[in-house]
Amino acid sequence: QVQLVESGGGLVQPGGSLRVSCAASGHIFLPNTMGWFRQAPGKQRELVATMTNLGRTNYADSMKGRFTISRDNTKNTVYLEMSSLQPEDTAVYFCNHMSFGMNYWGKGIRVTVSS
């Protein structure tokens, strides 16, 4: 089992920036991929970005250039730096951990972009 705890969400004004973090604990094996997905009200969950333990990244096209994923393997933590946020980025952001076919999710953290 892998437990994921997200932190850092909240309210931000349009055009602002925010960083969210996700710390993994439990039975963590290599290789693995950690990342972020989001779900806006009334919409399906969608990919934001993922990153392997070797640093390979995958971004949703609409997030490229505004969002940056990074991770600290020594802390089993993945980060998502979000900039130029817009109201349409409002969503619950979920941390994800994948390894050997096992898929784990955090409880989600709310990010609201509003003036």
N, C-alpha and C positions, 0 to 999 in steps of 0.2 A: 504494500500500500504506500501511496505517496500522498502527503497532505500539502495543499497549496494555500497560502495566505496572502491575499492581495492587500495593498495599502496605497494611500496617496490620492484617492479620488476626491471629488468635491465639485464646487461651483467655480467656474472661471468665465471671465468676460470674453466675448467674441474677439478674436485676434490674439488672445492670450496663450500661455503655455502651461503645461502641466506634466508632471512625471508620476507614473504609477509603478509600483514595484510588486514583485511576487516572489515569496520565499518558499522553497520546496523543502520538505523534510520527509523522513521515513526511509523506505527501501529504494534508494536511488541508484540506478545502474547506468553504465555507459555502453553504447552511445545513447543519447537521448536528444529530444527536441523540446524546447520550451517556447511558449509564445502567447500571443494575445488574440482573442476573438472579441467581437462585440455584438450586442443585440439592442437595437433601438426599439422603442415602443411600436408594436404592431408589425415588426419586421422579423425576418429570420436571422439567426446568428450568422455572422460573417467573419471571415479571416481579416485580421489586421496585419499581423506579422509573426513570423516564427524564426527561431535561431537554433541551430544545432550546437552541441557542445564543442564542436570544432570551429564554430563561428560562421557557418554558412547561413545566410538569411534568405527569407522569402517574404515579400511584401505584397499586399493587395495593391493593385495598380493605383487606386484612388488615394492610397496612403503614402505613396512614394514621394519623397521630398519634404513632407511635413512631419512624418513620424519616424522615429529612429529606435530600433530595438537593440538592446545590448544585454550582456549577462556577465555575471561574476561566478565562474564555476567553483571557486573556493568557498563561496557562500550559497551555492545552489539557488541563486537569485537572478531573476530576469527583470529588466527594466523596459519601460516604454516612455520615451520622451515625445511629447506631442506639442506641436507648435502651430501657429496660425489657426487655432481652433475656431470652428464655426458651429452655429446651432445644430447643424445636421450631424455633428460629431457626438451629440448627446446620446448616451447609451449606457448600458451596463457592460463593463469590460471584464471579460473572463480570462483568467490565466489557465494555460493548458500545458500538460506535461505528457509526452509520448515516449515510450520506450518498450521495445520488444513486443509490440502489438497492444500494449496496455495504454489506456488513455485516461488521464485524470483531469478533473476540472476544479478550479476554485469556486467559491460561492459567488464571486462577482463583486465588482465595485462600481459604484455609480459615478459617472462623469456628466455634469450638466454644464452646457455652454449657453449662457444667457446674460443679458445686460440687466 
